[in-house]
């Protein structure tokens, strides 16, 4: 989770790496944009439910000796669900608090370390040998008088009994192994997070219907995850269509929900092809889901794009792409990625900064808020194993941010002692509608090496513009 925000007078950039397995230890890194922060306290609590009312005592982060504006530490996440990390910064300008939403879910079963596995296997072999030897000794010498040596009949009988004992013990271990695997699979099915299925169908009048499948993982956690949806940036669903494998068509749509719980959208004009579908939703607890599906689309005349919907055509994504720094926009302007050419690091916080210029190379200074934000960005790995929908505040859904901030009270400069207020409205941002600017920036880090396509969306003169960039992460 990447997030930037204000803790009272201090602007902080927060990176939280959640563990693969829950319970587990998450890493937290915080950087202050200005000097003067002396100490940072943090505590994880649920965003909603009873667990949100009783936070444990906070832990303390101290600044790095090499960089006094950098703080790092670890925190325990004890159960899956929609968490927030409440952060309080103390320094020369007093204290201030902020809350960062953190969805926690077990994503993978951790393998046993090879060294530990070898030790346990050796101990098991020793126990098996001991059991078989005890049974053989009992048959060979158990009925003899003290001092009498075992003869051939006793030895033959002992070997037979030892063979039977070995088969019995091996059978018990085999059955135990089957039971263990079945129990582990059942536990994994209950604990490992799986996004709900997304069922997609096309209607004859250039419409698409999407239905979210049932998810036992969600329904088992009604208090900390929930199943009901809430708006994020004014929409219950953000739908993305990407024609693959070339990634030369991209659509950002917002289908409304009907009375049956399905989402139906009037499609824009679509070129025929195989499309990857991603759908972003946010639960009432602040827990986000990204649903995925695939669909073969016929040539579709479609309906004109309207409202917050947008689409763009691009050149195809080449495996040899080394990254471009300039992307032409549909209104004749262009978007500049402010960075040096070359590959970028993976798994590291990076600022992605983009500037819009007119045809003469002058900053336009006329960008408008798009769904309440300075911009939106979508990062997609070439093999589709990574999809991230970002905003200038980071990777947290703004609906979850609104819930987390409400837990601190209306005054963001308050301390942990502040009480929670009522359920907030799903406000997107405090950005005034009349704001004008020329640049947009996103805090993010590529989760793993590979080739990525980045779609950066801004709004100018009422028109949604999409810049397209390719980058390779090491």
LOTORTOR-171882 format. One record per residue (C-alpha): residue in three letters; x, y, z; residue number from 1. Coordinates in steps of 0.1 Angstrom, whole numbers, plus 5000, padded with zeros to 4 digits. Last residue first. Layout:
! LOTORTOR-171882
(r "ala" (X Y Z) NUM);
...
***
This chain:
! LOTORTOR-171882
(r "unk" (5144 4954 4870) 474);
(r "unk" (5113 4972 4858) 473);
(r "unk" (5107 4979 4821) 472);
(r "unk" (5085 5008 4811) 471);
(r "unk" (5058 5016 4785) 470);
(r "unk" (5038 5048 4785) 469);
(r "unk" (5003 5058 4773) 468);
(r "unk" (4987 5092 4780) 467);
(r "unk" (4950 5094 4783) 466);
(r "unk" (4929 5125 4779) 465);
(r "unk" (4894 5130 4793) 464);
(r "unk" (4878 5161 4778) 463);
(r "unk" (4860 5188 4798) 462);
(r "unk" (4885 5215 4788) 461);
(r "unk" (4913 5192 4802) 460);
(r "unk" (4910 5160 4822) 459);
(r "unk" (4938 5136 4831) 458);
(r "unk" (4944 5099 4827) 457);
(r "unk" (4977 5081 4828) 456);
(r "unk" (4978 5045 4813) 455);
(r "unk" (5010 5027 4821) 454);
(r "unk" (5021 4995 4802) 453);
(r "unk" (5046 4973 4821) 452);
(r "unk" (5074 4949 4811) 451);
(r "unk" (5089 4929 4839) 450);
(r "unk" (5103 4929 4874) 449);
(r "unk" (5081 4926 4904) 448);
(r "unk" (5058 4948 4926) 447);
(r "unk" (5065 4980 4905) 446);
(r "unk" (5065 5008 4931) 445);
(r "unk" (5040 5036 4935) 444);
(r "unk" (5036 5073 4944) 443);
(r "unk" (5017 5091 4917) 442);
(r "unk" (5023 5126 4902) 441);
(r "unk" (5002 5150 4881) 440);
(r "unk" (5014 5182 4863) 439);
(r "unk" (4998 5212 4846) 438);
(r "unk" (4974 5226 4872) 437);
(r "unk" (4940 5242 4875) 436);
(r "unk" (4916 5239 4904) 435);
(r "unk" (4881 5252 4898) 434);
(r "unk" (4864 5220 4912) 433);
(r "unk" (4883 5225 4945) 432);
(r "unk" (4903 5195 4956) 431);
(r "unk" (4891 5182 4990) 430);
(r "unk" (4890 5147 4975) 429);
(r "unk" (4867 5118 4966) 428);
(r "unk" (4839 5123 4991) 427);
(r "unk" (4821 5091 4999) 426);
(r "unk" (4800 5105 5027) 425);
(r "unk" (4813 5098 5061) 424);
(r "unk" (4798 5073 5086) 423);
(r "unk" (4795 5091 5119) 422);
(r "unk" (4824 5104 5140) 421);
(r "unk" (4851 5085 5157) 420);
(r "unk" (4867 5098 5189) 419);
(r "unk" (4900 5115 5191) 418);
(r "unk" (4925 5100 5216) 417);
(r "unk" (4948 5089 5188) 416);
(r "unk" (4958 5126 5184) 415);
(r "unk" (4940 5153 5164) 414);
(r "unk" (4956 5171 5135) 413);
(r "unk" (4932 5155 5111) 412);
(r "unk" (4903 5173 5128) 411);
(r "unk" (4870 5157 5117) 410);
(r "unk" (4875 5126 5139) 409);
(r "unk" (4902 5100 5136) 408);
(r "unk" (4879 5072 5126) 407);
(r "unk" (4866 5095 5098) 406);
(r "unk" (4900 5095 5082) 405);
(r "unk" (4899 5057 5078) 404);
(r "unk" (4864 5058 5062) 403);
(r "unk" (4874 5085 5038) 402);
(r "unk" (4906 5067 5029) 401);
(r "unk" (4886 5035 5022) 400);
(r "unk" (4864 5055 4997) 399);
(r "unk" (4895 5070 4983) 398);
(r "unk" (4908 5036 4973) 397);
(r "unk" (4944 5032 4985) 396);
(r "unk" (4971 5030 4958) 395);
(r "unk" (4985 5065 4963) 394);
(r "unk" (4973 5101 4970) 393);
(r "unk" (4979 5110 4934) 392);
(r "unk" (4956 5082 4923) 391);
(r "unk" (4963 5046 4914) 390);
(r "unk" (4946 5016 4897) 389);
(r "unk" (4970 4987 4898) 388);
(r "unk" (4969 4955 4876) 387);
(r "unk" (4997 4930 4879) 386);
(r "unk" (4996 4894 4866) 385);
(r "unk" (4984 4906 4832) 384);
(r "unk" (5015 4891 4814) 383);
(r "unk" (5025 4925 4801) 382);
(r "unk" (5021 4941 4835) 381);
(r "unk" (4994 4967 4838) 380);
(r "unk" (4997 5000 4857) 379);
(r "unk" (4966 5022 4856) 378);
(r "unk" (4968 5059 4865) 377);
(r "unk" (4942 5085 4875) 376);
(r "unk" (4945 5122 4877) 375);
(r "unk" (4942 5154 4897) 374);
(r "unk" (4914 5138 4916) 373);
(r "unk" (4877 5145 4921) 372);
(r "unk" (4864 5123 4893) 371);
(r "unk" (4889 5140 4870) 370);
(r "unk" (4900 5174 4884) 369);
(r "unk" (4909 5199 4857) 368);
(r "unk" (4940 5205 4838) 367);
(r "unk" (4946 5240 4825) 366);
(r "unk" (4982 5248 4833) 365);
(r "unk" (4991 5238 4797) 364);
(r "unk" (5028 5236 4802) 363);
(r "unk" (5044 5250 4770) 362);
(r "unk" (5060 5227 4744) 361);
(r "unk" (5045 5244 4714) 360);
(r "unk" (5019 5217 4708) 359);
(r "unk" (5006 5221 4744) 358);
(r "unk" (5023 5205 4773) 357);
(r "unk" (5010 5180 4800) 356);
(r "unk" (5034 5170 4827) 355);
(r "unk" (5038 5135 4843) 354);
(r "unk" (5055 5124 4875) 353);
(r "unk" (5058 5088 4887) 352);
(r "unk" (5074 5089 4921) 351);
(r "unk" (5090 5056 4930) 350);
(r "unk" (5088 5035 4962) 349);
(r "unk" (5108 5003 4956) 348);
(r "unk" (5097 4968 4947) 347);
(r "unk" (5110 4971 4912) 346);
(r "unk" (5137 4995 4900) 345);
(r "unk" (5133 5014 4867) 344);
(r "unk" (5147 5007 4833) 343);
(r "unk" (5161 5034 4810) 342);
(r "unk" (5153 5070 4800) 341);
(r "unk" (5155 5097 4827) 340);
(r "unk" (5123 5109 4843) 339);
(r "unk" (5095 5134 4839) 338);
(r "unk" (5070 5115 4817) 337);
(r "unk" (5057 5141 4792) 336);
(r "unk" (5021 5142 4780) 335);
(r "unk" (5012 5158 4747) 334);
(r "unk" (4987 5183 4734) 333);
(r "unk" (4968 5178 4701) 332);
(r "unk" (4934 5171 4717) 331);
(r "unk" (4939 5133 4715) 330);
(r "unk" (4971 5132 4734) 329);
(r "unk" (5006 5124 4722) 328);
(r "unk" (5028 5104 4746) 327);
(r "unk" (5064 5114 4754) 326);
(r "unk" (5089 5096 4777) 325);
(r "unk" (5089 5061 4760) 324);
(r "unk" (5101 5029 4776) 323);
(r "unk" (5125 5002 4764) 322);
(r "unk" (5100 4982 4744) 321);
(r "unk" (5114 4950 4731) 320);
(r "unk" (5084 4929 4741) 319);
(r "unk" (5063 4954 4721) 318);
(r "unk" (5030 4968 4734) 317);
(r "unk" (5009 4978 4704) 316);
(r "unk" (5004 5014 4693) 315);
(r "unk" (4975 5030 4711) 314);
(r "unk" (4938 5036 4709) 313);
(r "unk" (4920 5054 4738) 312);
(r "unk" (4888 5052 4758) 311);
(r "unk" (4869 5072 4784) 310);
(r "unk" (4839 5071 4806) 309);
(r "unk" (4835 5099 4832) 308);
(r "unk" (4804 5114 4816) 307);
(r "unk" (4799 5102 4780) 306);
(r "unk" (4814 5080 4754) 305);
(r "unk" (4793 5076 4723) 304);
(r "unk" (4774 5043 4720) 303);
(r "unk" (4786 5011 4704) 302);
(r "unk" (4794 5000 4668) 301);
(r "unk" (4808 4967 4682) 300);
(r "unk" (4831 4944 4662) 299);
(r "unk" (4829 4912 4681) 298);
(r "unk" (4844 4909 4716) 297);
(r "unk" (4860 4878 4730) 296);
(r "unk" (4859 4880 4768) 295);
(r "unk" (4882 4876 4797) 294);
(r "unk" (4875 4881 4834) 293);
(r "unk" (4890 4898 4865) 292);
(r "unk" (4878 4912 4898) 291);
(r "unk" (4898 4937 4918) 290);
(r "unk" (4885 4939 4953) 289);
(r "unk" (4888 4966 4979) 288);
(r "unk" (4881 4964 5016) 287);
(r "unk" (4867 4998 5029) 286);
(r "unk" (4842 4981 5053) 285);
(r "unk" (4813 4989 5029) 284);
(r "unk" (4832 4971 5002) 283);
(r "unk" (4851 4988 4974) 282);
(r "unk" (4850 4977 4937) 281);
(r "unk" (4875 4976 4908) 280);
(r "unk" (4866 4956 4877) 279);
(r "unk" (4893 4943 4853) 278);
(r "unk" (4885 4929 4819) 277);
(r "unk" (4910 4914 4795) 276);
(r "unk" (4898 4916 4759) 275);
(r "unk" (4902 4893 4730) 274);
(r "unk" (4894 4911 4697) 273);
(r "unk" (4869 4931 4676) 272);
(r "unk" (4873 4968 4678) 271);
(r "unk" (4849 4985 4702) 270);
(r "unk" (4826 5015 4698) 269);
(r "unk" (4814 5023 4733) 268);
(r "unk" (4795 4998 4754) 267);
(r "unk" (4763 5007 4772) 266);
(r "unk" (4769 4992 4807) 265);
(r "unk" (4750 4969 4829) 264);
(r "unk" (4760 4960 4864) 263);
(r "unk" (4741 4932 4882) 262);
(r "unk" (4725 4935 4917) 261);
(r "unk" (4690 4927 4905) 260);
(r "unk" (4679 4963 4909) 259);
(r "unk" (4705 4976 4885) 258);
(r "unk" (4740 4987 4892) 257);
(r "unk" (4756 5014 4870) 256);
(r "unk" (4785 5007 4846) 255);
(r "unk" (4815 5030 4850) 254);
(r "unk" (4840 5027 4821) 253);
(r "unk" (4877 5031 4815) 252);
(r "unk" (4886 5017 4781) 251);
(r "unk" (4920 5007 4766) 250);
(r "unk" (4928 4994 4731) 249);
(r "unk" (4964 4987 4719) 248);
(r "unk" (4972 4963 4748) 247);
(r "unk" (4988 4940 4722) 246);
(r "unk" (4980 4907 4741) 245);
(r "unk" (4953 4917 4747) 244);
(r "unk" (4926 4944 4743) 243);
(r "unk" (4922 4961 4776) 242);
(r "unk" (4887 4968 4792) 241);
(r "unk" (4886 4985 4825) 240);
(r "unk" (4855 4989 4847) 239);
(r "unk" (4854 5011 4878) 238);
(r "unk" (4824 5000 4898) 237);
(r "unk" (4802 5016 4925) 236);
(r "unk" (4809 5050 4911) 235);
(r "unk" (4812 5085 4927) 234);
(r "unk" (4849 5084 4931) 233);
(r "unk" (4845 5052 4951) 232);
(r "unk" (4809 5043 4958) 231);
(r "unk" (4800 5017 4984) 230);
(r "unk" (4795 4979 4980) 229);
(r "unk" (4779 4955 5004) 228);
(r "unk" (4799 4923 5010) 227);
(r "unk" (4815 4929 5044) 226);
(r "unk" (4852 4927 5051) 225);
(r "unk" (4858 4932 5089) 224);
(r "unk" (4823 4926 5102) 223);
(r "unk" (4809 4901 5076) 222);
(r "unk" (4840 4880 5075) 221);
(r "unk" (4828 4845 5065) 220);
(r "unk" (4808 4862 5037) 219);
(r "unk" (4839 4875 5021) 218);
(r "unk" (4858 4843 5019) 217);
(r "unk" (4826 4825 5009) 216);
(r "unk" (4825 4846 4978) 215);
(r "unk" (4793 4848 4956) 214);
(r "unk" (4798 4859 4921) 213);
(r "unk" (4797 4895 4908) 212);
(r "unk" (4775 4900 4877) 211);
(r "unk" (4785 4920 4847) 210);
(r "unk" (4762 4928 4818) 209);
(r "unk" (4775 4944 4786) 208);
(r "unk" (4754 4964 4761) 207);
(r "unk" (4758 4968 4724) 206);
(r "unk" (4721 4960 4717) 205);
(r "unk" (4725 4922 4714) 204);
(r "unk" (4736 4917 4751) 203);
(r "unk" (4771 4906 4759) 202);
(r "unk" (4778 4885 4790) 201);
(r "unk" (4803 4888 4819) 200);
(r "unk" (4805 4868 4851) 199);
(r "unk" (4831 4881 4875) 198);
(r "unk" (4843 4856 4901) 197);
(r "unk" (4849 4868 4936) 196);
(r "unk" (4885 4876 4945) 195);
(r "unk" (4904 4848 4963) 194);
(r "unk" (4920 4853 4997) 193);
(r "unk" (4936 4823 5013) 192);
(r "unk" (4920 4816 5047) 191);
(r "unk" (4889 4793 5042) 190);
(r "unk" (4902 4774 5011) 189);
(r "unk" (4936 4772 5028) 188);
(r "unk" (4921 4756 5059) 187);
(r "unk" (4903 4730 5037) 186);
(r "unk" (4935 4724 5017) 185);
(r "unk" (4955 4720 5049) 184);
(r "unk" (4929 4695 5063) 183);
(r "unk" (4930 4675 5031) 182);
(r "unk" (4968 4676 5030) 181);
(r "unk" (4971 4665 5066) 180);
(r "unk" (4945 4637 5062) 179);
(r "unk" (4964 4624 5032) 178);
(r "unk" (4997 4626 5051) 177);
(r "unk" (4981 4608 5081) 176);
(r "unk" (4969 4581 5058) 175);
(r "unk" (5005 4577 5045) 174);
(r "unk" (5020 4579 5079) 173);
(r "unk" (4996 4552 5092) 172);
(r "unk" (5004 4530 5062) 171);
(r "unk" (5041 4534 5068) 170);
(r "unk" (5037 4525 5104) 169);
(r "unk" (5016 4494 5095) 168);
(r "unk" (5041 4483 5067) 167);
(r "unk" (5070 4488 5091) 166);
(r "unk" (5053 4468 5118) 165);
(r "unk" (5046 4439 5094) 164);
(r "unk" (5082 4439 5083) 163);
(r "unk" (5094 4440 5119) 162);
(r "unk" (5070 4411 5128) 161);
(r "unk" (5085 4390 5100) 160);
(r "unk" (5121 4399 5110) 159);
(r "unk" (5113 4391 5146) 158);
(r "unk" (5098 4357 5137) 157);
(r "unk" (5128 4348 5117) 156);
(r "unk" (5151 4358 5146) 155);
(r "unk" (5131 4339 5172) 154);
(r "unk" (5131 4308 5150) 153);
(r "unk" (5169 4311 5144) 152);
(r "unk" (5178 4313 5180) 151);
(r "unk" (5178 4342 5205) 150);
(r "unk" (5205 4339 5232) 149);
(r "unk" (5195 4331 5267) 148);
(r "unk" (5210 4353 5294) 147);
(r "unk" (5176 4362 5310) 146);
(r "unk" (5149 4338 5299) 145);
(r "unk" (5135 4343 5265) 144);
(r "unk" (5099 4355 5258) 143);
(r "unk" (5106 4391 5249) 142);
(r "unk" (5138 4383 5230) 141);
(r "unk" (5128 4381 5193) 140);
(r "unk" (5092 4393 5194) 139);
(r "unk" (5099 4423 5218) 138);
(r "unk" (5131 4431 5199) 137);
(r "unk" (5113 4433 5166) 136);
(r "unk" (5085 4456 5180) 135);
(r "unk" (5112 4478 5196) 134);
(r "unk" (5132 4479 5163) 133);
(r "unk" (5101 4489 5142) 132);
(r "unk" (5092 4517 5166) 131);
(r "unk" (5128 4530 5167) 130);
(r "unk" (5132 4529 5129) 129);
(r "unk" (5100 4548 5125) 128);
(r "unk" (5111 4574 5152) 127);
(r "unk" (5145 4578 5135) 126);
(r "unk" (5129 4583 5101) 125);
(r "unk" (5106 4609 5115) 124);
(r "unk" (5135 4627 5132) 123);
(r "unk" (5154 4628 5098) 122);
(r "unk" (5123 4641 5080) 121);
(r "unk" (5119 4668 5106) 120);
(r "unk" (5156 4679 5102) 119);
(r "unk" (5154 4679 5064) 118);
(r "unk" (5122 4700 5065) 117);
(r "unk" (5138 4725 5089) 116);
(r "unk" (5167 4729 5065) 115);
(r "unk" (5144 4732 5034) 114);
(r "unk" (5123 4759 5050) 113);
(r "unk" (5086 4750 5049) 112);
(r "unk" (5066 4767 5022) 111);
(r "unk" (5044 4797 5029) 110);
(r "unk" (5008 4793 5018) 109);
(r "unk" (4997 4823 4997) 108);
(r "unk" (4976 4854 4996) 107);
(r "unk" (4964 4857 5032) 106);
(r "unk" (4945 4890 5034) 105);
(r "unk" (4950 4924 5048) 104);
(r "unk" (4935 4955 5033) 103);
(r "unk" (4954 4986 5046) 102);
(r "unk" (4937 5020 5050) 101);
(r "unk" (4962 5047 5061) 100);
(r "unk" (4951 5070 5090) 99);
(r "unk" (4965 5104 5098) 98);
(r "unk" (4975 5122 5130) 97);
(r "unk" (4992 5154 5140) 96);
(r "unk" (5016 5166 5166) 95);
(r "unk" (5034 5198 5174) 94);
(r "unk" (5054 5218 5149) 93);
(r "unk" (5088 5208 5161) 92);
(r "unk" (5079 5171 5161) 91);
(r "unk" (5054 5144 5168) 90);
(r "unk" (5037 5123 5141) 89);
(r "unk" (5007 5101 5148) 88);
(r "unk" (4999 5072 5125) 87);
(r "unk" (4967 5051 5125) 86);
(r "unk" (4972 5020 5104) 85);
(r "unk" (4938 5009 5090) 84);
(r "unk" (4925 4975 5085) 83);
(r "unk" (4899 4958 5063) 82);
(r "unk" (4901 4921 5069) 81);
(r "unk" (4923 4892 5075) 80);
(r "unk" (4936 4886 5110) 79);
(r "unk" (4966 4894 5133) 78);
(r "unk" (4984 4920 5113) 77);
(r "unk" (5016 4926 5133) 76);
(r "unk" (5037 4957 5127) 75);
(r "unk" (5073 4963 5116) 74);
(r "unk" (5095 4993 5115) 73);
(r "unk" (5108 5022 5094) 72);
(r "unk" (5113 5060 5097) 71);
(r "unk" (5130 5083 5072) 70);
(r "unk" (5133 5121 5077) 69);
(r "unk" (5164 5117 5100) 68);
(r "unk" (5183 5099 5073) 67);
(r "unk" (5215 5082 5083) 66);
(r "unk" (5205 5077 5120) 65);
(r "unk" (5170 5066 5108) 64);
(r "unk" (5141 5082 5127) 63);
(r "unk" (5124 5064 5155) 62);
(r "unk" (5091 5045 5151) 61);
(r "unk" (5070 5039 5182) 60);
(r "unk" (5043 5013 5188) 59);
(r "unk" (5008 5022 5198) 58);
(r "unk" (4989 5007 5227) 57);
(r "unk" (4961 4985 5214) 56);
(r "unk" (4931 5001 5196) 55);
(r "unk" (4896 4994 5211) 54);
(r "unk" (4869 5010 5190) 53);
(r "unk" (4880 4997 5156) 52);
(r "unk" (4878 4961 5167) 51);
(r "unk" (4840 4965 5173) 50);
(r "unk" (4833 4970 5137) 49);
(r "unk" (4849 4993 5111) 48);
(r "unk" (4884 5004 5100) 47);
(r "unk" (4900 4976 5120) 46);
(r "unk" (4930 4986 5140) 45);
(r "unk" (4968 4989 5134) 44);
(r "unk" (4988 5013 5157) 43);
(r "unk" (5015 5038 5148) 42);
(r "unk" (5036 5064 5167) 41);
(r "unk" (5061 5086 5149) 40);
(r "unk" (5089 5105 5166) 39);
(r "unk" (5111 5136 5159) 38);
(r "unk" (5095 5151 5128) 37);
(r "unk" (5114 5184 5122) 36);
(r "unk" (5126 5180 5086) 35);
(r "unk" (5103 5182 5056) 34);
(r "unk" (5087 5156 5032) 33);
(r "unk" (5085 5131 5060) 32);
(r "unk" (5092 5095 5049) 31);
(r "unk" (5075 5065 5064) 30);
(r "unk" (5083 5028 5060) 29);
(r "unk" (5061 5000 5073) 28);
(r "unk" (5068 4963 5070) 27);
(r "unk" (5040 4938 5078) 26);
(r "unk" (5043 4909 5101) 25);
(r "unk" (5020 4880 5098) 24);
(r "unk" (4987 4864 5109) 23);
(r "unk" (4979 4863 5080) 22);
(r "unk" (5002 4850 5053) 21);
(r "unk" (5018 4868 5023) 20);
(r "unk" (5027 4898 5046) 19);
(r "unk" (5016 4934 5039) 18);
(r "unk" (5041 4959 5026) 17);
(r "unk" (5032 4993 5039) 16);
(r "unk" (5047 5024 5023) 15);
(r "unk" (5038 5058 5037) 14);
(r "unk" (5046 5093 5024) 13);
(r "unk" (5041 5120 5050) 12);
(r "unk" (5033 5157 5049) 11);
(r "unk" (5035 5171 5084) 10);
(r "unk" (5014 5200 5099) 9);
(r "unk" (4986 5177 5109) 8);
(r "unk" (4994 5142 5096) 7);
(r "unk" (4990 5151 5060) 6);
(r "unk" (4988 5125 5032) 5);
(r "unk" (5007 5102 5009) 4);
(r "unk" (4999 5065 5004) 3);
(r "unk" (5014 5034 4989) 2);
(r "unk" (5000 5000 5000) 1);
***
